[in-house]
């Protein structure tokens, strides 16, 4: 996956879009930190509604895990509970 600074991507947008259409994924950075990713629309990304449902389901899993771990628990026991 290639990476470009945002200021450079602005100047090469047409070229980057062509690369993305050919199946490449491109990361955009600001001051060296990744902030966005360019991918083709047909790359298998979930629609926004499906993403929201997936995130909500994972949040429920994390909440249940948090309830299973006691603050008085030994760190190794907490790790093992998270693995179960």
N, C-alpha and C positions, 0 to 999 in steps of 0.2 A: 504494500500500500504506500503510495507516495504522499508526501506532506508538503504543503505550501503555506507561506505566510499570507494572511488575508490581503495585505497590500499587493502582493505579487499575483494572487488569485484574481483580483479585480482586473488586472491588466491582461490576464490570460484566460478569462472566463470561457470564451468560445472553445478554446483548445481543451480546457479541463472538462467541459460538458461533453465534448466528443470522446474523450478518454473514458468518461463515466458510461457513456452509451455503449462503449466497447467492453464493458464489464469491469472496469477498474474502479476501485474505491479510493477516494482522496480525502485526506484529513486536512482541515484548515486550522492554522495556529495563530495565536496572538501572543507575541513576545515569547515564542517557543512553547506555549502551552496549548494543547489541542482544545478547540472550542466547537468544532462542527465537523461533520463528515458528509461528503457528497457521494451518493449512491444512485444507481439507476432506479427508476420507479418500479420496474418489473424485477427487482433483485430479490424478491421474496420478503420484503419488509412487511410487517403486520400493519393493517390499517389502524388509524389512531384509536378507534373504538376498541379494537382487539388489544391494542397495547395497554389501554386503560384497564381493561378487564384482567389482563395478565399481571399488571402492577398491583391491582387490588388483591388478587389471589395471593401474590407473594407477600404482601403486607400482612395478610391474615396469618400466613405460615410463620412469619417473623414474630407476630404478636403471640401466637401460641407457644413458640419456642421461648420467648421472654417470660411467659408465665410458668414454664417448666423449670426455669433456672432460679434458684433462690440466692439472695445476696449473701447468705451464710454458707453457700456451697463452696467447696474447695475448687480451685481453677481446673484441675484435672477432671473432676466430676462434671463441671459445667461443660467442658469440651466434649466429654463423652456423651452427655445428654444431647448436645447439638448434633452429634454424629448419628445418634439413634433415629 
